[in-house]
Amino acid sequence: MNKQNRQAVLTDIIKFILAKGLVHYNEIEDYVHKSRKTVAKYLDEIEEEIAKSNINVKLIRRRNHGIYFNGDISQLMARYDVRRRELDRDSRLIDILHFLLTSNKQMTLIEVSEMLFISQSTLEKDLDYLRRNFGVQLSSNNQGIILDLSEDEIRKLLSAITKKSINSELNYDEMSSKFSLNFDVPDTLRAYINTDTLNLVQKALADFIQFDNPKINEYEYEALLVHISIAIQRIRDGDFIGENIVERELHPNTVHLVKILEKYFDIHIPKSEKQYLNLHILAIEGEEIDIDNDVIDSKIISLLEKSLVNYDITLISNLAVHLRSVVKRAAQGISITNPYALEIKTQFLESFDLARDLMKTLSYELPLIINDDEISYVAMHFQSFKERIRKELNNKVSILLICSTGYGTAVFLSQRLKELFGDRINIAKTISVEELSRKNIKADLIISTIPIKSKRENILQISPLIKENELEILKRLIGNIQDKKEKMHNRNAFMKLINKNSIFIGHSRLNKEQAIKLIASKLCSEGYVSSEMECAALKREALASTKLDNVAIPHGDIKYVNHPVIGVLVNQNGIIWDKTEVKVVFFIALNKEIDSSMDDIYSYFYDMISDQKRIEELGKLEKIIDIYNFLGGEVK
């Protein structure tokens, strides 16, 4: 990386820390797509850069707490043109209560204000407001303040604050004495739905869940969040479902949810949209949805089970609920609009292809309207299924214990870890410090009950009882290790399809037809595909362009694939693709041999092609071995 690019990364990290206030290593790693070791070097450089400036600010890296700037931060924010988002009072009150409830020691007002990144005067006003309006009692002395509340008083306080606060998505867990959000927003939603809309829908659903207490699980919540977010945009555009949909009595929860949504978004929800929303509520409540009769339901489920190769109960039930309304609307000639169809089609290519193939198969047995809008709705169910399965991958973290306080302590700690993390971890064995220094010990994580000075980055010291703050660190570490294992697994699955004899270098300017013919003919000569693949790929390209940003991904029919492979063409001179230019082409030639690893392959592939800088760097390479090594580069 040249000096200019490196400085840009350092600036981005500084702005990131300033904007968020307090961050952790894994957040910066995800933000800049670099390893922890590289991030640590960046932070060293930032620390030196800040020290050389005339600004009275220091970069603080506190173990078990986080990374933040301390001092006259306003000057630093002005220099980098960063404005931290100001929380409204209700949100600040929740933050203050959460902080004081989870703090196990007295802290001064200055310490609390610095931790929460608010001024001391604002903190004092907020604490006074909590005293006057909610009866919050604080004990104080020369060492600082601490909440003086019983468990019952905490529950009453939470009930009062969440009923009054806009941000009522918080629950209180009596067992752990912690606040928690009901549900997380799926990452894929943020890729194409307006963030403000998502946040407002979440707040509306928080009100709905708090007062109506529906029997909703994580996946039903996700489906409802997707539907409402897209429906809001449809209604705003005046392009909602036709008014001639059959009306049924609305569930009381549907009626209340409609009122909440109309209040939050200042819109009128038409009857047809209410009916479609009602289908989701009825499914959540477990009530029968009588479209015509039960025969349709059983037929849809039977067809889905026959048509799908990989699925779970949630995917089948979610698709069945959705397809009920699709069948009914098709019978009435009503087509629904999805304002995010293009984004879904381009960003979730494999899920869109799966949805299109499924809809085509089902159309032989069911009345369906098949277009990009309808297909993109079904595609989201496939995308959610893929994410769900990835989260459930059993990538165990191998752990070694170093315990010098006796065998009994080691057994106790091992048992405690197994209770907390179950199948996510594998306790390899317990060793002594001497063994660690003498032998080439390999493990994902080494946990020690005694202080150890080592160059190893995977050693964590904890107490045998595992304190609460240590548990949070463990959860984060194990999660990060599992994420990296998953990424490595996905990379390996992808690289099995890349061979040095399926990588080609272009030496003259080409158009897309020439590029497709070049790759297809070479793959044919290597025995990967049959001669018909070239014609099939050109026909596929004529239906719809396969160009995505600065890369193209042509593909043909799987029946012409002899052995699954991904062909790669890099041409520095450029390839004219639909009046624009690309320098990298991936020719996808896959078949059912790799069905079991398809999600892993596409996960790695999508991450790579969505990184425009990475594709630009790939387009500059001139040697096959360099391209091969670049594609299978280090997993960050």
C-alpha positions as CSV (number, residue, x, y, z in Angstrom):
1,M,0.0,0.0,0.0
2,N,1.4,3.4,-1.0
3,K,1.9,6.3,1.4
4,Q,-1.2,8.2,0.1
5,N,-3.5,5.1,0.4
6,R,-2.2,4.3,3.9
7,Q,-2.9,7.8,5.1
8,A,-6.4,7.6,3.8
9,V,-6.9,4.4,5.8
10,L,-5.6,6.1,8.9
11,T,-7.9,9.0,8.4
12,D,-10.9,6.7,7.9
13,I,-10.0,4.9,11.2
14,I,-9.7,8.2,13.1
15,K,-13.1,9.4,11.8
16,F,-14.6,6.0,12.6
17,I,-13.4,6.2,16.2
18,L,-14.5,9.8,16.6
19,A,-18.0,9.1,15.1
20,K,-18.6,6.1,17.3
21,G,-16.9,7.4,20.5
22,L,-15.9,3.9,21.7
23,V,-14.9,1.0,19.5
24,H,-13.3,-2.4,19.7
25,Y,-10.6,-4.1,17.6
26,N,-13.1,-6.3,15.8
27,E,-15.2,-3.3,14.7
28,I,-12.1,-1.6,13.2
29,E,-11.1,-5.0,11.6
30,D,-14.5,-5.2,9.9
31,Y,-14.5,-1.6,8.9
32,V,-11.1,-1.6,7.1
33,H,-11.1,-5.3,6.2
34,K,-7.7,-5.9,7.9
35,S,-6.3,-8.3,10.4
36,R,-6.0,-7.5,14.1
37,K,-2.2,-7.3,13.7
38,T,-2.5,-4.8,10.9
39,V,-5.1,-2.7,12.8
40,A,-2.7,-2.6,15.8
41,K,0.0,-1.2,13.5
42,Y,-2.4,1.4,12.2
43,L,-3.3,2.5,15.7
44,D,0.4,2.8,16.6
45,E,0.8,5.2,13.6
46,I,-2.4,7.1,14.6
47,E,-1.0,7.4,18.2
48,E,2.2,8.9,16.8
49,E,0.4,11.2,14.4
50,I,-1.9,12.6,17.2
51,A,1.1,13.0,19.5
52,K,2.9,15.2,16.9
53,S,-0.1,17.5,16.5
54,N,-0.8,20.5,18.7
55,I,-4.0,19.0,19.9
56,N,-4.4,17.9,23.5
57,V,-5.8,14.5,22.7
58,K,-4.6,10.9,23.3
59,L,-5.6,7.6,21.7
60,I,-6.6,5.3,24.6
61,R,-6.5,1.5,24.2
62,R,-7.8,0.0,27.4
63,R,-8.0,-3.7,27.6
64,N,-11.4,-5.1,28.4
65,H,-12.9,-1.7,27.7
66,G,-12.2,-0.4,24.2
67,I,-10.5,2.2,22.0
68,Y,-11.3,5.9,22.2
69,F,-9.8,9.4,22.1
70,N,-9.5,11.3,25.4
71,G,-8.9,15.0,25.8
72,D,-10.0,18.0,23.8
73,I,-11.9,15.9,21.3
74,S,-13.7,18.8,19.8
75,Q,-10.5,20.1,18.1
76,L,-9.8,16.7,16.6
77,M,-13.4,16.4,15.4
78,A,-13.1,19.8,13.8
79,R,-9.9,18.9,12.1
80,Y,-11.4,15.8,10.5
81,D,-14.8,17.3,10.0
82,V,-16.6,14.7,12.1
83,R,-19.9,15.3,13.9
84,R,-20.9,12.6,16.4
85,R,-24.6,11.9,16.4
86,E,-26.3,13.5,19.4
87,L,-28.7,11.1,21.2
88,D,-32.1,12.3,22.2
89,R,-32.8,12.5,26.0
90,D,-34.7,9.2,26.1
91,S,-31.9,7.4,24.4
92,R,-29.3,9.0,26.8
93,L,-31.4,8.0,29.8
94,I,-31.4,4.4,28.7
95,D,-27.6,4.6,28.1
96,I,-27.0,6.1,31.5
97,L,-29.2,3.5,33.3
98,H,-27.6,0.7,31.4
99,F,-24.1,1.9,32.2
100,L,-24.8,2.4,35.9
101,L,-26.6,-0.9,36.2
102,T,-23.8,-2.9,34.7
103,S,-21.0,-1.0,36.4
104,N,-19.7,-2.9,39.4
105,K,-17.9,0.0,41.1
106,Q,-18.4,3.6,42.0
107,M,-17.4,6.1,39.4
108,T,-17.1,9.9,39.4
109,L,-19.3,12.1,37.3
110,I,-16.3,13.0,35.1
111,E,-15.6,9.3,34.5
112,V,-19.2,8.5,33.6
113,S,-19.5,11.4,31.3
114,E,-16.3,10.5,29.5
115,M,-17.4,6.9,29.1
116,L,-20.8,7.9,27.7
117,F,-19.3,10.8,25.6
118,I,-21.6,13.5,27.0
119,S,-20.8,16.6,28.9
120,Q,-20.8,16.6,32.7
121,S,-23.5,19.3,32.8
122,T,-25.7,17.1,30.5
123,L,-25.1,14.1,32.7
124,E,-26.0,16.1,35.9
125,K,-29.3,17.3,34.2
126,D,-30.2,13.8,33.1
127,L,-29.5,12.3,36.6
128,D,-31.6,15.0,38.1
129,Y,-34.4,14.2,35.7
130,L,-34.2,10.5,36.6
131,R,-34.4,11.4,40.3
132,R,-37.4,13.7,39.9
133,N,-39.4,11.7,37.4
134,F,-38.5,8.1,38.0
135,G,-37.3,8.1,41.6
136,V,-33.8,6.9,40.7
137,Q,-31.7,6.8,43.9
138,L,-27.9,7.2,43.8
139,S,-25.4,6.6,46.6
140,S,-22.4,8.9,46.5
141,N,-19.2,9.7,48.4
142,N,-15.7,10.9,47.6
143,Q,-15.1,7.8,45.4
144,G,-18.1,8.5,43.1
145,I,-21.7,7.4,42.5
146,I,-23.4,4.1,42.2
147,L,-27.1,3.0,41.8
148,D,-28.8,2.2,45.0
149,L,-31.7,0.0,43.9
150,S,-33.1,-3.4,44.7
151,E,-34.0,-5.9,42.0
152,D,-37.7,-5.1,42.4
153,E,-37.0,-1.3,42.1
154,I,-34.9,-2.0,38.9
155,R,-37.8,-3.8,37.3
156,K,-40.2,-1.0,38.2
157,L,-37.8,1.6,36.9
158,L,-37.4,-0.2,33.6
159,S,-41.1,-0.6,33.2
160,A,-41.6,3.1,33.7
161,I,-38.7,4.3,31.5
162,T,-39.5,2.0,28.6
163,K,-43.2,3.0,28.5
164,K,-42.2,6.6,28.3
165,S,-39.2,6.3,26.1
166,I,-39.4,6.1,22.3
167,N,-36.8,3.5,22.3
168,S,-38.9,0.8,23.9
169,E,-37.2,-2.1,22.2
170,L,-35.3,-2.9,25.5
171,N,-36.1,-5.8,27.7
172,Y,-34.8,-6.5,31.2
173,D,-33.5,-10.0,31.9
174,E,-34.0,-10.8,35.6
175,M,-31.5,-13.6,35.6
176,S,-28.6,-11.6,34.1
177,S,-29.8,-8.2,35.3
178,K,-29.2,-6.8,31.8
179,F,-31.0,-4.8,29.2
180,S,-31.2,-6.3,25.7
181,L,-32.8,-5.5,22.3
182,N,-35.6,-7.8,21.1
183,F,-34.1,-8.5,17.7
184,D,-31.2,-7.4,15.5
185,V,-31.7,-6.1,12.0
186,P,-30.4,-8.6,9.4
187,D,-27.3,-7.2,7.7
188,T,-28.7,-7.9,4.2
189,L,-31.6,-5.5,4.8
190,R,-29.3,-2.6,5.3
191,A,-27.9,-3.2,1.9
192,Y,-31.0,-2.0,0.1
193,I,-33.6,-0.6,2.5
194,N,-33.3,3.0,3.7
195,T,-31.8,3.0,7.2
196,D,-34.2,5.7,8.5
197,T,-37.1,3.6,7.4
198,L,-35.7,0.5,9.0
199,N,-35.1,2.3,12.3
200,L,-38.6,3.7,12.4
201,V,-40.2,0.4,11.5
202,Q,-38.2,-1.2,14.4
203,K,-39.5,1.4,16.8
204,A,-43.1,0.9,15.6
205,L,-42.6,-2.9,16.0
206,A,-41.2,-2.3,19.5
207,D,-44.4,-0.5,20.5
208,F,-46.4,-3.3,18.9
209,I,-44.5,-6.1,20.7
210,Q,-44.6,-4.3,24.0
211,F,-48.3,-3.7,24.2
212,D,-49.8,-6.6,22.1
213,N,-47.2,-9.3,23.1
214,P,-47.6,-11.3,19.9
215,K,-46.1,-14.8,19.8
216,I,-43.3,-13.8,17.5
217,N,-39.9,-15.4,17.0
218,E,-36.7,-14.0,15.4
219,Y,-37.5,-15.2,11.9
220,E,-41.2,-14.1,12.0
221,Y,-40.0,-10.7,13.2
222,E,-37.5,-10.5,10.3
223,A,-40.2,-11.4,7.8
224,L,-42.5,-8.8,9.2
225,L,-39.7,-6.2,9.2
226,V,-38.9,-6.9,5.6
227,H,-42.6,-6.7,4.5
228,I,-43.4,-3.5,6.4
229,S,-40.2,-1.7,5.2
230,I,-41.0,-2.5,1.6
231,A,-44.7,-1.8,1.9
232,I,-44.0,1.6,3.4
233,Q,-42.0,2.5,0.3
234,R,-44.8,1.1,-2.0
235,I,-47.4,3.2,-0.2
236,R,-45.3,6.4,-0.4
237,D,-44.8,5.8,-4.1
238,G,-48.6,5.2,-4.5
239,D,-47.9,1.8,-6.1
240,F,-49.5,-0.6,-3.6
241,I,-51.4,-3.8,-4.0
242,G,-54.7,-3.6,-6.0
243,E,-57.8,-2.7,-4.1
244,N,-59.8,-5.7,-5.4
245,I,-58.2,-8.2,-3.0
246,V,-60.6,-10.3,-1.0
247,E,-61.3,-8.7,2.4
248,R,-61.2,-10.8,5.6
249,E,-61.8,-9.8,9.2
250,L,-58.6,-8.2,10.5
251,H,-56.9,-9.7,13.6
252,P,-57.0,-7.3,16.5
253,N,-53.2,-7.2,16.5
254,T,-53.3,-6.2,12.8
255,V,-55.7,-3.4,13.6
256,H,-53.4,-2.0,16.3
257,L,-50.2,-2.4,14.2
258,V,-51.8,-0.5,11.4
259,K,-52.6,2.4,13.8
260,I,-49.0,2.4,15.1
261,L,-47.6,2.4,11.5
262,E,-49.9,5.2,10.3
263,K,-48.9,7.3,13.4
264,Y,-45.1,6.7,13.0
265,F,-45.0,7.3,9.2
266,D,-47.9,9.8,8.9
267,I,-49.5,7.7,6.1
268,H,-52.8,6.1,5.3
269,I,-52.6,2.3,4.8
270,P,-55.1,1.2,2.2
271,K,-57.4,-1.9,2.7
272,S,-55.4,-4.1,0.4
273,E,-52.1,-3.5,2.2
274,K,-53.9,-4.1,5.5
275,Q,-55.1,-7.5,4.2
276,Y,-51.6,-8.5,3.2
277,L,-50.2,-7.4,6.5
278,N,-53.0,-9.4,8.2
279,L,-51.6,-12.6,6.6
280,H,-48.3,-12.1,8.4
281,I,-50.0,-11.5,11.7
282,L,-52.2,-14.6,11.4
283,A,-49.1,-16.7,10.6
284,I,-47.3,-15.3,13.7
285,E,-50.4,-16.0,15.9
286,G,-50.5,-19.6,14.5
287,E,-54.1,-19.1,13.2
288,E,-55.3,-20.8,10.0
289,I,-55.4,-18.7,6.9
290,D,-58.4,-19.9,4.8
291,I,-57.7,-18.8,1.2
292,D,-60.1,-21.2,-0.3
293,N,-59.5,-24.3,1.7
294,D,-56.7,-26.3,3.4
295,V,-56.0,-28.1,0.2
296,I,-54.0,-25.2,-1.2
297,D,-51.8,-25.0,1.9
298,S,-50.9,-28.7,1.8
299,K,-50.3,-28.6,-1.9
300,I,-47.9,-25.7,-1.6
301,I,-45.9,-27.3,1.2
302,S,-45.8,-30.6,-0.7
303,L,-44.6,-28.9,-3.9
304,L,-41.9,-26.9,-1.9
305,E,-40.6,-30.1,-0.3
306,K,-40.3,-31.8,-3.7
307,S,-38.8,-28.8,-5.5
308,L,-36.2,-27.7,-2.9
309,V,-32.9,-29.5,-2.4
310,N,-31.8,-27.6,0.7
311,Y,-34.3,-26.2,3.2
312,D,-35.4,-26.1,6.8
313,I,-38.8,-25.9,8.4
314,T,-38.6,-22.1,8.7
315,L,-37.9,-21.7,5.0
316,I,-40.8,-24.0,4.0
317,S,-43.3,-22.3,6.4
318,N,-42.2,-18.8,5.4
319,L,-42.5,-19.6,1.7
320,A,-45.8,-21.3,2.2
321,V,-47.2,-18.2,4.0
322,H,-45.9,-15.9,1.2
323,L,-47.1,-18.1,-1.7
324,R,-50.6,-18.3,-0.3
325,S,-51.1,-14.6,-1.0
326,V,-49.2,-14.9,-4.3
327,V,-51.6,-17.6,-5.5
328,K,-54.7,-15.6,-4.5
329,R,-53.4,-12.4,-6.1
330,A,-52.5,-14.3,-9.3
331,A,-56.0,-15.6,-9.5
332,Q,-57.3,-12.0,-9.3
333,G,-54.7,-10.7,-11.7
334,I,-53.0,-8.6,-9.1
335,S,-49.3,-8.0,-9.3
336,I,-47.4,-6.6,-6.3
337,T,-44.6,-4.0,-6.7
338,N,-41.2,-4.3,-4.9
339,P,-39.3,-1.0,-5.1
340,Y,-36.1,-2.8,-4.1
341,A,-36.3,-5.5,-6.8
342,L,-33.3,-4.3,-8.7
343,E,-31.1,-4.1,-5.6
344,I,-32.1,-7.6,-4.5
345,K,-31.5,-9.0,-8.0
346,T,-28.0,-7.6,-8.3
347,Q,-26.8,-8.0,-4.7
348,F,-28.3,-11.5,-4.0
349,L,-27.7,-13.1,-7.4
350,E,-27.8,-16.7,-6.3
351,S,-30.9,-16.3,-4.1
352,F,-32.6,-14.5,-7.0
353,D,-31.8,-17.3,-9.4
354,L,-33.0,-19.9,-6.9
355,A,-36.3,-17.9,-6.5
356,R,-36.8,-17.6,-10.2
357,D,-36.2,-21.4,-10.8
358,L,-38.6,-22.2,-7.9
359,M,-41.3,-19.9,-9.2
360,K,-41.0,-21.4,-12.7
361,T,-41.2,-25.0,-11.3
362,L,-44.3,-24.1,-9.2
363,S,-46.0,-22.3,-12.1
364,Y,-46.7,-25.7,-13.7
365,E,-48.9,-26.6,-10.7
366,L,-50.0,-23.2,-9.3
367,P,-51.4,-20.0,-10.8
368,L,-48.5,-17.5,-10.4
369,I,-47.4,-14.2,-11.8
370,I,-43.7,-14.3,-12.4
371,N,-41.8,-11.1,-12.8
372,D,-38.8,-9.5,-11.0
373,D,-41.0,-7.9,-8.3
374,E,-42.5,-11.3,-7.3
375,I,-39.2,-13.2,-7.6
376,S,-37.3,-10.7,-5.5
377,Y,-39.8,-11.2,-2.6
378,V,-39.2,-15.0,-2.7
379,A,-35.4,-14.3,-3.1
380,M,-35.4,-12.7,0.4
381,H,-36.6,-15.9,1.9
382,F,-33.8,-17.8,0.3
383,Q,-31.3,-15.1,1.5
384,S,-32.6,-15.3,5.1
385,F,-32.3,-19.1,4.9
386,K,-28.7,-18.9,3.8
387,E,-27.8,-16.5,6.5
388,R,-29.5,-18.7,9.1
389,I,-27.6,-21.7,8.0
390,R,-24.3,-19.9,8.0
391,K,-25.0,-18.8,11.6
392,E,-25.6,-22.3,12.6
393,L,-22.3,-23.7,11.2
394,N,-20.6,-25.7,13.8
395,N,-17.1,-24.2,13.6
396,K,-15.8,-25.2,17.0
397,V,-13.2,-23.1,18.6
398,S,-10.3,-25.2,20.0
399,I,-9.3,-24.1,23.5
400,L,-6.3,-24.9,25.6
401,L,-6.4,-24.3,29.4
402,I,-3.3,-23.2,31.4
403,C,-4.1,-23.7,35.0
404,S,-1.5,-23.8,37.8
405,T,-3.8,-23.7,40.8
406,G,-4.7,-27.4,40.8
407,Y,-6.5,-30.0,38.8
408,G,-9.8,-29.3,40.5
409,T,-9.7,-25.7,39.3
410,A,-9.0,-26.8,35.7
411,V,-11.9,-29.2,35.7
412,F,-14.2,-26.5,37.2
413,L,-13.1,-24.0,34.6
414,S,-13.5,-26.5,31.8
415,Q,-17.0,-27.4,32.9
416,R,-18.0,-23.7,33.2
417,L,-16.8,-23.0,29.7
418,K,-18.8,-26.0,28.3
419,E,-21.9,-24.8,30.1
420,L,-21.5,-21.3,28.7
421,F,-20.5,-22.1,25.1
422,G,-21.6,-25.7,24.6
423,D,-20.9,-27.1,21.1
424,R,-19.2,-23.9,20.0
425,I,-16.0,-24.9,21.7
426,N,-13.7,-27.9,22.1
427,I,-11.5,-28.0,25.2
428,A,-8.5,-29.8,23.8
429,K,-6.6,-30.3,27.1
430,T,-5.1,-28.6,30.1
431,I,-1.3,-27.9,30.1
432,S,1.3,-26.2,32.3
433,V,3.1,-23.0,31.5
434,E,6.3,-25.0,31.0
435,E,4.6,-27.1,28.3
436,L,3.4,-24.0,26.5
437,S,6.9,-22.6,26.3
438,R,8.6,-25.9,25.4
439,K,6.1,-27.3,22.8
440,N,4.7,-26.0,19.6
441,I,1.2,-25.7,20.9
442,K,-1.6,-25.0,18.4
443,A,-5.1,-23.8,19.4
444,D,-7.5,-21.1,18.4
445,L,-7.6,-19.7,21.9
446,I,-5.4,-20.3,25.0
447,I,-7.1,-19.4,28.3
448,S,-4.9,-18.9,31.4
449,T,-5.8,-18.3,35.0
450,I,-2.4,-16.8,35.7
451,P,-0.6,-13.8,34.0
452,I,1.5,-14.8,31.1
453,K,3.8,-12.6,29.1
454,S,4.0,-13.8,25.5
455,K,4.1,-12.6,21.9
456,R,1.1,-14.9,21.2
457,E,-2.0,-12.8,20.4
458,N,-4.5,-15.6,21.3
459,I,-3.8,-15.8,25.1
460,L,-6.5,-14.6,27.4
461,Q,-6.2,-14.4,31.2
462,I,-9.4,-14.9,33.2
463,S,-10.4,-15.9,36.7
464,P,-11.5,-19.5,37.4
465,L,-15.0,-18.2,38.1
466,I,-15.2,-16.2,34.9
467,K,-16.4,-12.7,35.9
468,E,-19.1,-10.9,33.9
469,N,-16.7,-8.6,32.0
470,E,-14.5,-11.6,31.2
471,L,-17.5,-13.5,29.9
472,E,-18.3,-10.6,27.5
473,I,-14.7,-10.7,26.2
474,L,-14.9,-14.4,25.8
475,K,-18.1,-14.2,23.8
476,R,-16.6,-11.6,21.5
477,L,-13.3,-13.5,21.0
478,I,-15.1,-16.8,20.3
479,G,-17.5,-15.1,17.9
480,N,-14.6,-13.4,16.0
481,I,-12.7,-16.7,15.8
482,Q,-15.8,-18.5,14.4
483,D,-16.4,-15.7,11.9
484,K,-12.8,-16.1,10.7
485,K,-13.1,-19.9,10.5
486,E,-16.3,-19.5,8.4
487,K,-14.6,-17.0,6.1
488,M,-11.6,-19.4,5.7
489,H,-14.0,-22.3,5.0
490,N,-15.8,-20.2,2.4
491,R,-12.6,-19.2,0.8
492,N,-11.4,-22.8,0.6
493,A,-14.7,-23.8,-1.0
494,F,-14.3,-21.0,-3.6
495,M,-10.7,-21.8,-4.3
496,K,-11.5,-25.4,-5.1
497,L,-13.1,-24.1,-8.2
498,I,-10.2,-21.9,-9.3
499,N,-7.3,-23.6,-11.1
500,K,-4.3,-22.1,-12.8
501,N,-5.5,-23.5,-16.1
502,S,-8.9,-21.8,-15.7
503,I,-7.3,-18.3,-15.4
504,F,-6.6,-16.4,-18.6
505,I,-4.9,-13.1,-19.4
506,G,-6.2,-10.9,-22.2
507,H,-3.7,-9.0,-24.3
508,S,-5.9,-6.8,-26.5
509,R,-9.2,-4.9,-26.1
510,L,-12.3,-7.1,-26.3
511,N,-16.0,-6.8,-26.3
512,K,-18.2,-9.0,-24.2
513,E,-19.0,-11.5,-27.0
514,Q,-15.3,-12.0,-27.6
515,A,-14.6,-12.4,-23.9
516,I,-17.3,-15.0,-23.4
517,K,-16.1,-16.9,-26.5
518,L,-12.5,-16.8,-25.3
519,I,-13.2,-18.1,-21.8
520,A,-15.8,-20.7,-22.9
521,S,-13.5,-22.1,-25.6
522,K,-10.6,-22.4,-23.3
523,L,-12.6,-24.1,-20.6
524,C,-14.0,-26.4,-23.2
525,S,-10.4,-27.3,-24.3
526,E,-9.6,-28.1,-20.7
527,G,-12.6,-30.4,-20.4
528,Y,-14.5,-28.4,-17.9
529,V,-17.5,-27.6,-20.1
530,S,-19.0,-28.9,-23.4
531,S,-18.9,-27.0,-26.7
532,E,-22.5,-25.9,-26.2
533,M,-21.6,-23.7,-23.2
534,E,-20.4,-20.8,-25.4
535,C,-23.8,-20.5,-27.2
536,A,-25.7,-20.9,-23.9
537,A,-23.7,-18.2,-22.2
538,L,-24.3,-15.8,-25.1
539,K,-28.0,-16.5,-25.1
540,R,-28.1,-15.9,-21.3
541,E,-26.3,-12.6,-21.7
542,A,-28.8,-11.5,-24.4
543,L,-31.7,-11.9,-21.8
544,A,-30.1,-9.7,-19.2
545,S,-26.6,-8.3,-18.6
546,T,-24.4,-10.0,-16.1
547,K,-22.3,-6.9,-15.4
548,L,-22.2,-5.8,-11.8
549,D,-20.3,-2.6,-11.1
550,N,-16.8,-3.2,-12.4
551,V,-17.0,-6.9,-12.9
552,A,-18.9,-9.3,-15.2
553,I,-20.1,-12.8,-14.3
554,P,-21.5,-14.6,-17.4
555,H,-22.8,-18.1,-17.0
556,G,-24.7,-20.7,-19.0
557,D,-26.8,-23.8,-18.5
558,I,-25.6,-26.3,-15.9
559,K,-26.2,-29.2,-18.3
560,Y,-23.2,-28.2,-20.3
561,V,-20.9,-28.4,-17.2
562,N,-18.7,-31.4,-17.1
563,H,-16.7,-30.5,-14.0
564,P,-17.6,-27.4,-11.9
565,V,-15.1,-24.5,-12.3
566,I,-14.9,-20.7,-12.3
567,G,-13.1,-19.3,-15.2
568,V,-11.2,-16.0,-14.7
569,L,-10.3,-13.5,-17.4
570,V,-8.2,-10.4,-16.5
571,N,-7.6,-7.9,-19.3
572,Q,-5.7,-4.7,-18.5
573,N,-6.7,-3.3,-21.9
574,G,-10.4,-3.5,-21.0
575,I,-13.5,-5.3,-22.1
576,I,-16.4,-3.3,-23.5
577,W,-19.5,-4.6,-21.7
578,D,-22.8,-2.9,-22.4
579,K,-21.2,0.5,-23.3
580,T,-19.0,0.5,-20.2
581,E,-15.7,-1.2,-19.4
582,V,-14.6,-4.0,-17.1
583,K,-11.2,-5.6,-16.7
584,V,-12.2,-8.7,-14.8
585,V,-14.7,-11.4,-15.9
586,F,-15.7,-14.5,-13.8
587,F,-17.3,-17.2,-15.9
588,I,-19.5,-19.3,-13.6
589,A,-19.7,-23.0,-14.7
590,L,-21.2,-24.9,-11.7
591,N,-23.5,-27.9,-11.4
592,K,-25.2,-30.0,-8.7
593,E,-21.9,-31.6,-7.7
594,I,-21.3,-28.7,-5.4
595,D,-24.8,-28.1,-4.1
596,S,-23.8,-28.7,-0.5
597,S,-21.1,-25.9,-0.6
598,M,-22.9,-23.5,-3.0
599,D,-23.7,-21.0,-0.2
600,D,-20.1,-21.0,1.1
601,I,-18.8,-20.4,-2.4
602,Y,-21.2,-17.5,-3.2
603,S,-20.6,-15.9,0.2
604,Y,-16.9,-15.6,-0.4
605,F,-17.5,-14.7,-4.1
606,Y,-20.0,-11.9,-3.3
607,D,-17.7,-10.4,-0.7
608,M,-14.9,-10.3,-3.2
609,I,-16.8,-8.8,-6.2
610,S,-18.6,-6.2,-3.9
611,D,-15.2,-4.9,-2.9
612,Q,-14.5,-2.5,-5.9
613,K,-11.0,-1.7,-4.7
614,R,-10.1,-5.4,-4.7
615,I,-11.4,-5.9,-8.2
616,E,-9.5,-2.9,-9.4
617,E,-6.3,-4.3,-7.9
618,L,-7.1,-7.7,-9.5
619,G,-7.5,-6.0,-12.9
620,K,-3.9,-4.7,-12.7
621,L,-2.3,-8.2,-12.3
622,E,-0.4,-9.6,-15.3
623,K,0.6,-13.1,-14.2
624,I,-1.6,-16.2,-13.7
625,I,0.2,-17.2,-10.4
626,D,-0.3,-13.6,-9.0
627,I,-4.0,-13.8,-9.9
628,Y,-4.4,-17.2,-8.3
629,N,-2.7,-16.1,-5.1
630,F,-4.6,-12.8,-5.0
631,L,-8.0,-14.6,-5.2
632,G,-7.1,-16.9,-2.3
633,G,-5.5,-14.2,-0.3
634,E,-5.3,-13.9,3.5
635,V,-8.7,-14.0,5.3
636,K,-9.0,-10.9,7.4
